[in-house]
């Protein structure tokens, strides 16, 4: 499965994925996890991977954040991602 935002065909999502790279505001950990989870749900869909081991705290946090979005459509995840990026841009 490609991790390329362009593979979605959603120009606004592609722009948001580019915009997030140039934020002057540093998102907090919760915001970063939400960005990660929404991006993965937008591109891949539901998480079907195994949960990382107990010593991989960052991996578990990312896995948990993505898994919470199970059942969210790609289009809904893209819309939420776009809205989150816009809200982060407003914090600049």
MDTraj code that builds the backbone (N, CA, C; nanometers):
import mdtraj as md
import numpy as np

residues = "UNK UNK UNK UNK UNK UNK UNK UNK UNK UNK UNK UNK UNK UNK UNK UNK UNK UNK UNK UNK UNK UNK UNK UNK UNK UNK UNK UNK UNK UNK UNK UNK UNK UNK UNK UNK UNK UNK UNK UNK UNK UNK UNK UNK UNK UNK UNK UNK UNK UNK UNK UNK UNK UNK UNK UNK UNK UNK UNK UNK UNK UNK UNK UNK UNK UNK UNK UNK UNK UNK UNK UNK UNK UNK UNK UNK UNK UNK UNK UNK UNK UNK UNK UNK UNK UNK UNK UNK UNK UNK UNK UNK".split()
xyz = np.array([
    [0.0848, -0.1178, 0.0000],
    [0.0000, 0.0000, 0.0000],
    [0.0896, 0.1244, 0.0000],
    [0.0620, 0.2136, -0.0883],
    [0.1424, 0.3350, -0.1020],
    [0.1154, 0.4323, 0.0124],
    [0.2204, 0.5031, 0.0550],
    [0.2042, 0.6052, 0.1582],
    [0.2036, 0.7431, 0.0934],
    [0.1736, 0.7473, -0.0347],
    [0.1740, 0.8724, -0.1099],
    [0.0352, 0.9362, -0.1043],
    [0.0255, 1.0578, -0.0481],
    [-0.1044, 1.1244, -0.0421],
    [-0.1684, 1.1413, -0.1795],
    [-0.0869, 1.1559, -0.2837],
    [-0.1409, 1.1739, -0.4183],
    [-0.2206, 1.0522, -0.4637],
    [-0.1920, 0.9360, -0.4038],
    [-0.2637, 0.8144, -0.4423],
    [-0.4123, 0.8226, -0.4079],
    [-0.4496, 0.9170, -0.3219],
    [-0.5904, 0.9312, -0.2836],
    [-0.6715, 1.0049, -0.3892],
    [-0.6048, 1.0845, -0.4722],
    [-0.6762, 1.1649, -0.5708],
    [-0.7447, 1.2874, -0.5107],
    [-0.7205, 1.3140, -0.3826],
    [-0.7824, 1.4270, -0.3128],
    [-0.6800, 1.5404, -0.3037],
    [-0.6953, 1.6406, -0.3892],
    [-0.5975, 1.7498, -0.3970],
    [-0.5855, 1.8260, -0.2650],
    [-0.6963, 1.8434, -0.1945],
    [-0.6927, 1.9160, -0.0672],
    [-0.6148, 1.8366, 0.0386],
    [-0.6304, 1.7050, 0.0370],
    [-0.5556, 1.6190, 0.1286],
    [-0.4058, 1.6231, 0.0960],
    [-0.3729, 1.6183, -0.0317],
    [-0.2328, 1.6264, -0.0751],
    [-0.1721, 1.7585, -0.0278],
    [-0.2462, 1.8672, -0.0429],
    [-0.1968, 1.9982, 0.0004],
    [-0.1770, 2.0015, 0.1519],
    [-0.2718, 1.9457, 0.2266],
    [-0.2599, 1.9422, 0.3736],
    [-0.1386, 1.8602, 0.4158],
    [-0.1142, 1.7483, 0.3467],
    [0.0022, 1.6641, 0.3782],
    [0.1322, 1.7397, 0.3526],
    [0.1331, 1.8265, 0.2526],
    [0.2508, 1.9104, 0.2268],
    [0.2599, 2.0240, 0.3277],
    [0.1452, 2.0846, 0.3595],
    [0.1429, 2.1978, 0.4524],
    [0.1910, 2.1588, 0.5918],
    [0.1597, 2.0376, 0.6352],
    [0.1953, 1.9950, 0.7705],
    [0.3474, 1.9918, 0.7880],
    [0.4193, 1.9734, 0.6804],
    [0.5662, 1.9676, 0.6864],
    [0.6286, 2.1043, 0.7112],
    [0.5527, 2.2105, 0.6871],
    [0.6093, 2.3446, 0.7007],
    [0.5411, 2.4270, 0.8100],
    [0.4774, 2.3586, 0.9055],
    [0.4156, 2.4309, 1.0169],
    [0.5236, 2.5016, 1.0986],
    [0.4966, 2.6243, 1.1394],
    [0.5891, 2.6917, 1.2301],
    [0.5536, 2.6583, 1.3746],
    [0.4277, 2.6212, 1.3987],
    [0.3821, 2.5752, 1.5297],
    [0.4246, 2.4294, 1.5459],
    [0.4827, 2.3950, 1.6592],
    [0.5242, 2.2560, 1.6862],
    [0.4079, 2.1832, 1.7528],
    [0.3428, 2.0908, 1.6809],
    [0.2311, 2.0176, 1.7407],
    [0.2762, 1.9380, 1.8642],
    [0.1853, 1.9288, 1.9632],
    [0.2165, 1.8492, 2.0820],
    [0.2023, 1.7000, 2.0478],
    [0.2356, 1.6142, 2.1415],
    [0.2343, 1.4703, 2.1155],
    [0.0969, 1.4184, 2.0746],
    [-0.0084, 1.4679, 2.1406],
    [-0.1436, 1.4236, 2.1053],
    [-0.1793, 1.4644, 1.9620],
    [-0.1421, 1.5861, 1.9251],
    [-0.1691, 1.6345, 1.7890],
    [-0.0885, 1.5536, 1.6864],
    [0.0369, 1.5222, 1.7201],
    [0.1194, 1.4416, 1.6299],
    [0.0612, 1.3020, 1.6116],
    [0.0141, 1.2419, 1.7209],
    [-0.0480, 1.1098, 1.7109],
    [-0.1746, 1.1146, 1.6262],
    [-0.2524, 1.2196, 1.6431],
    [-0.3757, 1.2338, 1.5648],
    [-0.3430, 1.2522, 1.4165],
    [-0.2421, 1.3350, 1.3869],
    [-0.1992, 1.3521, 1.2474],
    [-0.1569, 1.2175, 1.1879],
    [-0.0756, 1.1438, 1.2627],
    [-0.0280, 1.0137, 1.2165],
    [-0.1455, 0.9195, 1.1892],
    [-0.2342, 0.9081, 1.2869],
    [-0.3459, 0.8142, 1.2759],
    [-0.4379, 0.8497, 1.1596],
    [-0.4708, 0.9769, 1.1455],
    [-0.5589, 1.0181, 1.0360],
    [-0.4928, 0.9969, 0.9006],
    [-0.3618, 1.0246, 0.8931],
    [-0.2902, 1.0026, 0.7678],
    [-0.2931, 0.8544, 0.7308],
    [-0.2603, 0.7671, 0.8266],
    [-0.2599, 0.6230, 0.7996],
    [-0.3995, 0.5735, 0.7615],
    [-0.5025, 0.6204, 0.8317],
    [-0.6393, 0.5785, 0.8008],
    [-0.6790, 0.6285, 0.6616],
    [-0.6326, 0.7472, 0.6256],
    [-0.6634, 0.8053, 0.4948],
    [-0.6028, 0.7257, 0.3811],
    [-0.4814, 0.6771, 0.4020],
    [-0.4077, 0.6092, 0.2960],
    [-0.4324, 0.4577, 0.2974],
    [-0.4211, 0.3971, 0.4153],
    [-0.4239, 0.2513, 0.4268],
    [-0.5621, 0.1979, 0.4628],
    [-0.6355, 0.2731, 0.5455],
    [-0.7626, 0.2232, 0.5975],
    [-0.7415, 0.1646, 0.7361],
    [-0.8261, 0.0708, 0.7752],
    [-0.8184, 0.0134, 0.9098],
    [-0.6836, -0.0547, 0.9353],
    [-0.6373, -0.0408, 1.0584],
    [-0.5114, -0.1012, 1.1012],
    [-0.5304, -0.2519, 1.1174],
    [-0.4520, -0.3290, 1.0443],
    [-0.4590, -0.4747, 1.0542],
    [-0.3247, -0.5333, 1.0993],
    [-0.2342, -0.4479, 1.1441],
    [-0.1022, -0.4939, 1.1877],
    [-0.1076, -0.5382, 1.3335],
    [-0.0067, -0.6125, 1.3752],
    [0.0022, -0.6536, 1.5151],
    [0.0511, -0.5378, 1.6003],
    [0.0029, -0.5327, 1.7244],
    [0.0450, -0.4275, 1.8169],
    [0.1921, -0.4477, 1.8523],
    [0.2708, -0.3381, 1.8501],
    [0.4132, -0.3493, 1.8850],
    [0.4328, -0.4009, 2.0272],
    [0.5525, -0.4508, 2.0534],
    [0.5868, -0.5059, 2.1834],
    [0.5867, -0.4031, 2.2942],
    [0.5930, -0.4523, 2.4171],
    [0.5775, -0.3662, 2.5347],
    [0.6889, -0.2637, 2.5510],
    [0.8032, -0.2857, 2.4902],
    [0.9135, -0.1902, 2.5053],
    [0.9128, -0.0819, 2.3975],
    [0.8268, -0.0967, 2.2985],
    [0.8155, 0.0027, 2.1910],
    [0.7014, 0.0986, 2.2251],
    [0.7281, 0.1913, 2.3165],
    [0.6232, 0.2817, 2.3651],
    [0.5690, 0.3717, 2.2551],
    [0.6586, 0.4268, 2.1731],
    [0.6144, 0.5145, 2.0652],
    [0.5321, 0.4355, 1.9627],
    [0.5810, 0.3178, 1.9277],
    [0.5084, 0.2339, 1.8328],
    [0.3705, 0.1963, 1.8824],
    [0.3599, 0.1642, 2.0117],
    [0.2295, 0.1300, 2.0696],
    [0.1351, 0.2497, 2.0675],
    [0.1871, 0.3678, 2.0991],
    [0.1034, 0.4882, 2.0997],
    [0.0499, 0.5170, 1.9591],
    [0.1363, 0.5030, 1.8598],
    [0.0943, 0.5252, 1.7212],
    [-0.0071, 0.4195, 1.6779],
    [0.0192, 0.2931, 1.7139],
    [-0.0708, 0.1834, 1.6795],
    [-0.2082, 0.2061, 1.7422],
    [-0.2091, 0.2425, 1.8717],
    [-0.3355, 0.2664, 1.9425],
    [-0.4137, 0.3812, 1.8795],
    [-0.3434, 0.4898, 1.8458],
    [-0.4108, 0.6058, 1.7858],
    [-0.4753, 0.5682, 1.6528],
    [-0.4038, 0.4919, 1.5719],
    [-0.4571, 0.4502, 1.4419],
    [-0.5732, 0.3535, 1.4603],
    [-0.5602, 0.2588, 1.5519],
    [-0.6632, 0.1578, 1.5727],
    [-0.7946, 0.2205, 1.6221],
    [-0.7850, 0.3310, 1.6961],
    [-0.9062, 0.4000, 1.7436],
    [-0.9931, 0.4491, 1.6277],
    [-0.9342, 0.4654, 1.5109],
    [-1.0076, 0.5156, 1.3946],
    [-1.0707, 0.4034, 1.3118],
    [-1.0615, 0.2795, 1.3609],
    [-1.1165, 0.1654, 1.2872],
    [-1.2614, 0.1923, 1.2481],
    [-1.2912, 0.1675, 1.1217],
    [-1.4267, 0.1889, 1.0716],
    [-1.4474, 0.3265, 1.0101],
    [-1.3515, 0.4172, 1.0302],
    [-1.3600, 0.5500, 0.9695],
    [-1.3243, 0.5372, 0.8217],
    [-1.4074, 0.5921, 0.7358],
    [-1.3790, 0.5816, 0.5925],
    [-1.2568, 0.6654, 0.5566],
    [-1.1946, 0.6312, 0.4457],
    [-1.0788, 0.7069, 0.3985],
    [-1.1171, 0.8533, 0.3771],
    [-1.2334, 0.8770, 0.3193],
    [-1.2772, 1.0135, 0.2915],
    [-1.2984, 1.0922, 0.4209],
    [-1.3589, 1.0290, 0.5219],
    [-1.3798, 1.0970, 0.6503],
    [-1.2458, 1.1264, 0.7182],
    [-1.1540, 1.0307, 0.7121],
    [-1.0221, 1.0514, 0.7725],
    [-0.9480, 1.1648, 0.7025],
    [-0.9611, 1.1714, 0.5709],
    [-0.8969, 1.2799, 0.4963],
    [-0.9558, 1.4150, 0.5362],
    [-1.0866, 1.4213, 0.5488],
    [-1.1519, 1.5467, 0.5882],
    [-1.1077, 1.5896, 0.7284],
    [-1.0970, 1.4935, 0.8205],
    [-1.0520, 1.5246, 0.9565],
    [-0.9059, 1.5680, 0.9576],
    [-0.8241, 1.5051, 0.8743],
    [-0.6825, 1.5412, 0.8641],
    [-0.6685, 1.6847, 0.8127],
    [-0.7426, 1.7163, 0.7082],
    [-0.7398, 1.8518, 0.6506],
    [-0.7811, 1.9545, 0.7558],
    [-0.8881, 1.9253, 0.8293],
    [-0.9359, 2.0176, 0.9327],
    [-0.8324, 2.0346, 1.0435],
    [-0.7663, 1.9258, 1.0826],
    [-0.6648, 1.9333, 1.1875],
    [-0.5461, 2.0160, 1.1408],
    [-0.5011, 1.9956, 1.0192],
    [-0.3889, 2.0742, 0.9666],
    [-0.4251, 2.2223, 0.9626],
    [-0.5456, 2.2536, 0.9195],
    [-0.5898, 2.3940, 0.9157],
    [-0.5920, 2.4538, 1.0565],
    [-0.6366, 2.3754, 1.1558],
    [-0.6403, 2.4280, 1.2929],
    [-0.4996, 2.4495, 1.3457],
    [-0.4063, 2.3637, 1.3074],
    [-0.2671, 2.3803, 1.3489],
    [-0.2032, 2.5009, 1.2799],
    [-0.2389, 2.5233, 1.1549],
    [-0.1879, 2.6409, 1.0838],
    [-0.2371, 2.7688, 1.1496],
    [-0.3571, 2.7663, 1.2027],
    [-0.4131, 2.8844, 1.2676],
    [-0.3396, 2.9171, 1.3968],
    [-0.2680, 2.8203, 1.4539],
    [-0.1934, 2.8423, 1.5767],
    [-0.0587, 2.9082, 1.5505],
    [-0.0213, 2.9218, 1.4240],
    [0.1080, 2.9837, 1.3893],
    [0.1127, 3.1272, 1.4305],
])
top = md.Topology()
chain = top.add_chain()
for i, resn in enumerate(residues, 1):
    res = top.add_residue(resn, chain, resSeq=i)
    for name in ("N", "CA", "C"):
        top.add_atom(name, md.element.get_by_symbol(name[0]), res)
traj = md.Trajectory(xyz[None], top)
